[in-house]
Amino acid sequence: MSNIALGFLVTLLAGLATGLGSLFAFHKKTNHHKFLSFALGLSAGVMIYVSFIEIFPKAFESLSNVYGSNKAYFFTTLAFFVGIGIIAFIDYIIPNEQNPHELHGQEETVESKKKSMMRLGVFTALAIAIHNFPEGLATFIATVAEPELGISIALAIAIHNIPEGIAVAIPIYQATGSKKKAVIWTFLSGLAEPVGAVIGFFLLRSVFNDSTFGFLFAGVAGIMVYISLDELLPAAEKYGEHHISIIGVITGMLIMALSLILL
């Protein structure tokens, strides 16, 4: 299987993990599972570690081949913060009550009117789709360049997509009483990730070289760090399991470190 085909496959699987969240959403104790706090922390640990230890240096290496070391470091750093700026802007334009980061509001939505819950569920699905788009592009680019690295990133993204799926499924299920509708909406929101990969492929295939790879990879690192700090760690804290989430972060970093050493 070529790296491009593998990139599409792992991006699709990472996106479909959002749909798995709908399966958890049908259990009453979903919001209190210590597993979610640990999993969110683990995902953050993987993404932060790989961003600074693997992705940023590889972006710098690629840009050095084109611009030399001094300019390459400047461009790599610039692209890193541009990536942060892009995902931060996406966060800014999505109202808080519709933002998938606001997972703590689920208990309140269950008690709201059905119409309000349905509206919340649909808007949350759209918001998650917007967030999943750059994640899909990031996973695809990483897999094309380094398959082992791309698979690790896809796994981390898949883990943090599960609670996002819960945020979509709970209000829609409570509003309609239909597990089928909740599952469909949740899976649709996750499909934005493979769509991001497809669009990225067609936009970049004619200009994919050391320069574009370096800029994009550095931007991906910025996006992943922002998602970890702004989304994953705060969400883990909201589950009320601070030490478990920190153990997850350290475990994620250790797993990523060992995988890079062994591979």
N, C-alpha and C positions, 0 to 999 in steps of 0.2 A: 504494500500500500504506500502510495506517495505521501510526502509530508502534507501536501495540500489537501488530499482526501482525508488524511488523519485529522488535520486541523478542523475540517468541517464536521467530522464525526464527534470529536471530543467537545466541540463547541455546542453541537446539538444535544449531547448528553448532559452537559452542564446546564443548558437552558431547561431541559425537561425535568431537571431536579426540582425546579420551582413547583412543578405539578405534584411532586411527592409531598410537598407541604400540605396540600389539600387532604391527603390521607391522614396526616397527623391531626388536622383541624377538627376531625369528627370525634376526637376523644376529649373528654371534659378536662383532663388534667394536662393537656398539651402545654399550656402557658407556664406550668410550674415544673416542667422537667429539667432536672439538673443537666441532663444530656445536652439540651440546647445551649445552655450557658457555656459548657465545655466546648461544644462544637463551634460556636461562634468565636470563642477565644482561639481555638486551634486554627481556624480558617484565617484569622487575623495574623497569627504568628507566622503561618506559612507565607502569606502575601507580603508582610513587612520584610521578613528575612530575605525572601527571594528577590524582592524589589531592589534592596540595597546591596546584597551580596552577589547576585547573579545578573539581573536585568540591567541595572545602571552601568556596571562595568562592561557588559557586552555592547551596550549602546555607545559607550565611550570608545571602545575598541573599533567599532565600525566607522564612527565619525573620524577617528584618528587616521584611518586609511585614506580618507578624503581630504581632511583639513589640517592634519598634524595635531600633536598632543595639546598645545596651548589653546588653540581655537576649539578643538574637539571638546575639551572639558567645559568651556563656556557654553557651547551649543547643547551639550548633554544636560547641563544644569538648567539652562533656559527651557529646553523641551520638557524636562521633569516638572518644572513649575507651571508650564503651560498646560500640561496634563492635569495638574491639580486644579488650575483655573477653570478648565473645561467642565470637569465633573462638579466643581463647586457651583458653577453657574447653573448647571442642570438642577442641582439641589435647591438653588435660590428661586428658580422659576416655578417650582412645585410647592404649593401651599402645604404647611405643616400637617394639617389634618388629612391630607391625601398622600403624604410622603411615606414610603414604605419603611423609613427609619422609625416612625412613630408607632412601634409595635405595642406600646403600653396602653393604647387606647382601645384594645380589643374588647375588654370586659364591658366598657361603657357602650360600645356599639351593639353588643348583644341585647342590651336593655332598650335600645332606641327603637323607633318605629321602623317597620319593614321597608318602607320607601327610602328612608334615610340610609338604612344599612345597605340596600341594594346600590344606591348612588355611591356610597363610600367604597363598596367593593369594586365597582366598575372603575372609579377614579383611581383606586389603589392599583388595580391591574394595569391601567394605562401608565401610571407613575413608575411602576416596576419595569414595564416594558421600556420606558425611556432610559432607566438606569441600566437595564440589561444590554442595551445596544452597544455602548462602549466596552462593556465587559466581554461581549462576544467578539468584538474586533480585537481586543487585547489577547484573548485566548487563542484566536486563530493565528495572529501574527507570531506569538510565542511558539506555537506548535510547528509552524512552517520553518522557523529558524532553528529551534531546538525541541524535537519531539518530547524528550523526557521532561524538559522544563514546562512545556505546554500542558502536558498531562497533569503535572503537579498543580499548576495554576487552575486548570479545569476542575480538579478535585476540590481545591479550596473554594472556588466560586460555587460549585455544586452544593457544598455544605452550607454556605451562607444563603443560598437560594431557597433552602427549605423553609426557614421561618418567614421569608418574604411570601412564599406560597400560602403559608398559614394566614398572613395578613389579608390576602385576597379571599381565601376560601371561607373564613369564618363569617364575615358579614353577608356574603352572598348566600351561604347555606342557611343562615338564620332568617334572611329575608324571603327566600323562596322555599325552604324546606327540601330542596332538591340537591342531593349529593352530586348528581350528574352535572348540573349547571355549575356548581362550585368547582368541580374538577375541570370542566371545559374552560372556564374563564381563567383558571390558574395556569393551565398548560398553555393557553394562548399568550399570556403575559410572558411566559418563559421563552417562547419562540422568537422573541426579539433578539436573543443572543445569536442563534444561527443566521438570522437575517443580517445582523451586524457583520458577521463573517463573510456572507455572500457579497454584500455591498462593498466591504473593504477589499475583497479579492478583485472585483471588477474595476474598482477605482484605482487600485494600486498595482495591478499586475503589469502594466506597461511601463511603470516608473519604479519598479522594485529593485533598488540597488543598495550599496552600503550606506549612502546618505539617507535615503528615505527610511531604511531599516533602523538606522541609529536614532533618528528623530522620533520615529514612531515607538521604538522600544523604550526610549527615555520617557516619553509621554505616558506609555503604559505603566511604567514604574510609578509615576506621579499619581495616576488614577487609582492604582491598587493601594498605595499608601493612604490616600484620602479616604477611600472606601473603608479601609481597616480602622482608621482613627475616628472617622465621623459616623460610620454605620455599625460595624461589627462590634467594637469594644463597648460603645454606649448601649447597644442592644443587649449585649451580654450582661452588663451592669443592671439593666432594667429587670432582668430575671431574678435579681437579688442574690446572685451567687458570685461575689467578687473574687474570692480565692479560687473557686473552680474555674472561672474564666481566665484568670492569670495562669493557672496550671495549664489550661488549654493553650494559651499563647506560647508558653515555654515549650510545651510538647510539640506544637506545630513547628516552632523554630528548630527543635532538635530533629524532628522527622525530616524536615527539608535539608538540614545540614548533613545528616547521614545519607540521604538519597543523593545529594550532590557529590559526597565523598565516594560512595559506592559506584555511582554511575560515571 
